[in-house]
Amino acid sequence: MSMIGHLRAVDDHIIDGVLAAPDTIHEIVHPDEEEGGTEHLDIDKSWHTIHYVLAGETWGGDLPLGFLVAGGAAVGEEDVGYGPARAFRPAEVSEIAAAVSAISDATFRERFSVERLKEADVYPSFGHASDEEEIPYFLDYFQQVRSFVQVAAQHKKGLIIYVD
């Protein structure tokens, strides 16, 4: 089964609501097609690799670059696939956007190494792949993440991040 990463841009009052009543997170992560009121980015299986390239650690890492797997406020203990969702306030999203914006495509490419990813046991597994084969997929998703958090910050949105 695949582990798919998701980012949702939400208003601060939505974060207040899910932190006060964690069971309501399911309405955010699985909204009705007509409702929901959130902007969504599905980053497929790229989440862990992007995290590693940004933060330099398999799990954890300093914020704001470690945001894909660390930090934020856990939304209770509600399991939304692979543990609870995490919420970041608009001020935190601004810090994330600034840090991620400072990572150019060239820097991402320089930091990307299939060998290091394999050694660190980063998801997904890479088998016999090479940097040249893998970088386009991950760079594309990194560019989407960078753009998504920039737009969220410009609109003073928070983020809900989860893996399902």
N, C-alpha and C positions, 0 to 999 in steps of 0.2 A: 504494500500500500504506500502511496506517495504522501509525502509531507509537503503541503502547499502553504506558502507564506502569503499573508494578506495584510494590507494597510488600508485603514478607513479614515478619511478626514471627517471630523465631526466638530460640531460646536461645543464650546466649553460646558454648556448646560447639559449636553448629552453625557459628558464625562461625569458631571456631578450626579446625574441620575443612575448610571450604571455602578458607580462606586457606592452609592447609597443603597441600591437594590441590585446586587450582582446578578441575580437570576434574569434580569432584563437584558443582559448582554446578548442573549440569543436572538433578540429582535434586531440587534445591530449587526451581528455577524451573519445572520440568515434572514434578511429583510424580505418582505413581500415585494414582488416585482414593481408594484405601483407605489409602494411606500418605502420607508427606510430613511430617506433624507441624508444619506451619506454618500460621499464619493469613495470609490473603491479601486484598489490596485491589487491585482492578483500577480504575485511574483513567482509563481510556480515553484519549482524546486531550487531556485537560485538563492533563496534567503540566507542559507547558512554559509555558502561560499562568499556572497557579497559581504556578510558580516565579517568573515575571516579576513578578507582582503582589506576591509576598512579598519577593523579593530586590531588585527594581528593576533587574535586569540581564538581558540576553538569555541569556548563558552565564556561569557563575561566580556570583559574589556571595558575600557574607560568610555564614559559618555563624553560627548554626544555621539561619537562614531560607533559605539557598541550598541546602539539603540535597537537593532533588529532582534537581538536575543537578550538584552539586559536593560535594566532601568525601567522607568515608568512606574505606575502604580498597578499592582496586580488587581484585577477585577474579581475580588473575592477568591473563592476556590472553584468557581464554575469552570468545568472542563469544556472547552469549545472545540476539542479535537485532540490536541496534544498539550494539555494543561490550560491554565487560565489565560485570557487575553490580558494585555497590558495597555494602560492608558497614559498618554503624554499630554500635558497641558499646552496651550498655545505658546507660552513663553519657552517651553522646552523644545517645541517644534521649530521655533525660530533659531535656537541654538543648533539643533540638528541640521536644519537647512543650511546655515552658514558653514558648518563643518563639512557637510557633504558637498556643497558647492565648491569648496576649495580643492576637492579631489577631481582632477582633470581625467579625461579618458586615458591620456598617456600615463598618468600616475597609476590609474587602475591597472592598466596593462603591465606596468613595471612590477607592481605588487603581486600580480596573478602568477601562480606557479602550480601546475598540476602536481608536481612532485611534493611540494610543501603541503598542498591540500590533502594528498594521500597520507603523508606522514602524520598530519594532524587529525586524521580520521574525520574529515569534514564531509557532510552530506551534500549532495549525493555521492556515491562512490564513483571513481573515475576509471577504473579498469586500466586499459592500456592507452588511454587517450593522451593526446599531446596538448600543449598550450594553444597551438594554432587551431586545433580542432575545437577546443572548448571555449576560448575567449569570446567569440562572437555572441554566443548565447548569454553568457554572464555579463558582458559589457552592455548588451542591449537592455537587460533587466536593471543593471545599475543605473543606466541613463534614465530609465523610467522612474526608478526610485528617487533619483536626484531631482528630476522634474516635479514629481508628485509632492515631495516634501517642500520644495520651493513654493509651489502654488498654494499648498496648505498654509505655509507661513505667511504668504502675502495676504491670504484671506483670514488670517488670525484663527485658524482651525487647530484643534487638537488632533491627536492620532490614537487610533485603537489598532494594535498590532497583535496578530495571532497566527497560529499554524494549525491547519486542519488536514 
